Amino acid sequence: MSSNDNKTYVISGEAYWAHILRPNTKWKPEGEYSVEVCNLDEANLKVATEAGLEIKNKSDERGKFVTLKGYATHKDGSPKGLVVKDSQLNPFISDSLVGNGSKINAMFFASSFDWNGSTGVRGNLLQVQVVELIPYGGGSDFEVVPNGYVSSENVDNEAVDFPLAS
């Protein structure tokens, strides 16, 4: 076991694949909170290294990142929430999920694991502070193109119903 086990750390970066308001149940039926803390600067790379976390880099928009996870249930099986706050330390209340690129601070503790022949250090997510929110979904994946083609029959950019073949 590492001498850093159960020490609390705070790491800052951009959130990707954030499951911090509702647990992700895709891989575990009981759910799990998780977030990739990405585009780590030198100071935050130092935090990750000191904690013993695996620093990943997939050569994409995430840059250097770590993955933090939190249990969604207590040992007795009852639901467990994750503390999420806004920049002013108020409870995070939003109709929007935390989208990729949102700036966050994440509090975690590191713990060593040895399971099924794999060993390493897990970053156990305790709390998240959303510093700058980029809402997930609801937006367009495109930007307006100045002087681009505009459909003359749909100048108001409204949805158009097309008849289906029968």
Secondary structure, DSSP 8 states (H G I E B T S, - for coil): --TTBT-EEEEEEEEEEEEEEEEE-SS-TT-EEEEEEES--HHHHHHHHHHT---EE-SSTT-EEEEEEEESB-TTS-B---EEE-TTS-B---SS-B-TTEEEEEEEEEEEEEETTEEEEEEEEEEEEEEE--B-SSS-SS---TT----TT-TT----------
